Amino acid sequence: MADERDYYLQVSESIKSLFDLTTRIDERVKHMQLTQQEMQSKMDAQLKVDHDMDGRLQVMESKVHSLNGGTTDKLKDHIRDIETEMALMNQVISKSESRWGKIIKVVVQLGWIIVVAWALTRLGLQAPQVFGL
C-alpha cells in the first residue's frame, strides 16, 4: 500500500508539474500574442504612413513634371538651335579652309613659276612656249 501511495503521490506531483508547465506556456503564448498584436499595429501604422508618403510623392512628382515640362522643352529647343548654329559655323569654316587652301596653292604655283623663270634667265635659257604663244 505504501507503494501505491508513493505511486499516487508521484502521479499527483507529475500532474501538478504538468499543470504548472502548461500555465507557464499559456502565459508565454499570451505574451507572444500581445507582442505580435503590438507589432501588427505598429506595422499597420507604418504602412499607412508609407502609403500617405507615396501619395504625396506622386503629387509632388506630377507638379514638378508639369513645372519642368515647359523648361525641358525650352532647353531642348535651345540645344537644337545651338546645334544648328554650330553646323552652320562648321560649313563656313570648311568653306574658308577650302578657299585658303586654293589661295595657298595658287601662291605656291606662282612662286614656282617665278623661281623657274629666274633660274632660266640666270642660266640664259629660253622659256618654252606655252599654249602655242
HELIX and SHEET records of a PDB file:
HELIX    1   1 ALA A    2  LEU A  123  1                                 122    
END                                                                             
